[in-house]
Structures are given as structure tokens and as C-alpha cells.
């Protein structure tokens, strides 16, 4: 698990492609302190397992499913990436609980400065937007941010100077693709409610008045 508070910006040194997968080498410093082979490092929000450490570099294997669901297909040697080590029991939870399992991608459509902050607008699909609420949490390329606006086509976040300086988010531009991980809570609530509804439908042929009352809808 991660917090979405980025520790360091790393540099992609090498991408060795397979048919639909990669072996990735990233240059870093801070996140390698105390890291061993088998540990997890979130790279642009994607939970990767360290397979080798050599000097100031680490290797990780990127499976085909990760390439399909994320912006990793656009990475190249020299790309900058957000890095965060896995949460330890003694860490301060400065952001929110981030699993490192990407739900999908979005496209930056606008970046507008307002005083000391920058508004970033991201367009994405309805099946991701349904998990987002105003003042809720979202991880963009692994960065924990608060949603300030959401509708049926996009959402907006406001990025403070510190986040802009410590991550790659404000180095991006409109048209760039970003990795998105929605808050886990919404997905669990949906599964619990609709999973229960499906069971009721199978046993009774539909959602009953008793089911709705039991689940607080009446």
C-alpha cells in the first residue's frame, strides 16, 4: 500500500520490450534507501516489484495487463516518473490509501494557473468518474490529490506549488495521458451493495421493497 505522497522523481534508463510487456530500469536515489529485491515501488502510481538493484538503478517487470491499463506504453528512455516506496506501519498517512493498482487512464484537457496553484482538468470515462466525488481523493500518476470538481465528462484538481515541484504532474501538458486510481472505498461500497442486490434478484426475481428498506433507501 502507498499514501500518494511522492518521495522522488526518477528517470527511466532503459525499456526492454517483450511482445506486450516490458523490463523497466529506473534511476533513483531516495527510494532505494533500505529497499531490497522483492519490495514494491509505486512508479507513476503503478505498484511494481523490484527485481534487481544495481547502483542507483532498479529493475522491474511490467506485465501486459499493466501496459493495457496505464500510460506505460508511452514511456521511453529519459522519461521522468513519480516514485514512492510502500507504506510502513510507522509512516504518517499524509495522503490517502493507494493500492498501486491502476483503474484506467485519463487525458489532461486543460491546465490553468490561479495565483499560486494550477487547476488541472482531466477527461476520463464514465466508469471511472462514477467513483469520484467532490472533495474525495484521486491518485493521478500516483499523486494523492483532492477532487475539487467532477461532472459526467471530467474532473478537476488544484495543484499547490510543493506538489508541482516534487512530482511530474505540472511538467505534463494538455493531451498527455495520466494513470488514475480511484478511492478504494467507493468500489467496495458498490460491490457490497450491488453484489447483495444481484443475490436478491437471483433469489426473488428483482429488488424488493424489503431489500431497499434494509439497505437504507427507504
Secondary structure, DSSP 8 states (H G I E B T S, - for coil): -B-S---EEEEEEEEEE-SS-EEEEEE-SGGGTT--TT-EEEETTEEEEEEEEETTEEEEEE-HHHHHHSSGGG--TT-EEEEEE---TTS---S--B-S---EEEEEEEEEEETTEEEEEEE--HHHHTT--TT-EEEETTEEEEEEEE-SSEEEEEE-HHHHHHSSGGG--TT-EEEEEE-HHHHHHHHHHHHHHHHHHHHHSS--HHHHHHTT--
